[in-house]
């Protein structure tokens, strides 16, 4: 709400390029995930169909190990290229990136610049149909039009954050301009010029209520930037 004391860098041009050699794909961190998903389906390459409905970049997907429907971006990554604070380019293996559930060690570097993916060759129509099915499921089960930052909380082992929020009676709960989605409880919507403070207060309320009613402590998936 008080601004960000730093700079924001948008990766474009060479840092958003896409090159395909058989089933090996070199992709820049600035490329949008929907563009990657669509292009790969057209090439008959499977592994990133889930990414069509994620409004982010390849770089963000690498750092957060983004995923949906049981698949994660790290599953198809063989190598990652990063830059350190001194401007050196470093090539990391899949194992060195330390992909975990909605996490990696890549945020310790100044910037992720790209990655190499190994995808599975397949039938274009079959891959496209699977991609469209997953996208349809997302639109039908998650808020897609309203402003939001995606899933707010990580799913606890063997459970769903959305289910826990639902059984805690929090769907539709509102603080200021921020509201818990009535479609999927793990989404906080900006429905009326919500401030960051509104969202953080709602996050804290959800965590408290879920902990009191279920004994489970929800951990946030969304990262915070510009907070003390």
C-alpha angles and dihedrals in degrees: 000000000000094000134257120284097216144049132281118220122201115205110221140147111022089008091061099044127127126208126179126199110174105302094338114099127193110199134179120233092239096062115112115245095230089055091051092048094048095045093049093050089052089052092050094247121139132204107073102058090116091061096070093089097043110099097208143088134268089250093055091046090053095049094045096032086232119207150154140193094022096310129106131195092237089063091076100036120108100169138008129203118211139171123225128214091271092056095253118147112230127191115213130191122230091260093049090056089061098214114201134160104311090337144085137167092248095099089072088075127076093244143351109227105180150318145222117237130196110209133182119252114233147142114308095220093047093048092045092049091051091049092050092047092054091046091051091051090052093050092048098046104032134050104261107166103043119081112264142140097238123252108000099198135042116244110252115236109287094000144075125246089211092055092049092050090048096051088047088063095242103127108120093015110146139198115183108314095339121094137179107244116253088210098053122006095212092070125082112203129209098221101157115022093296117197125220087250090057091053095046092049089051091048090053091047092051092049092049095047095045091048092050094046101037107016090237122125111216117215121209119248095190114085122229122227127187097019125126 
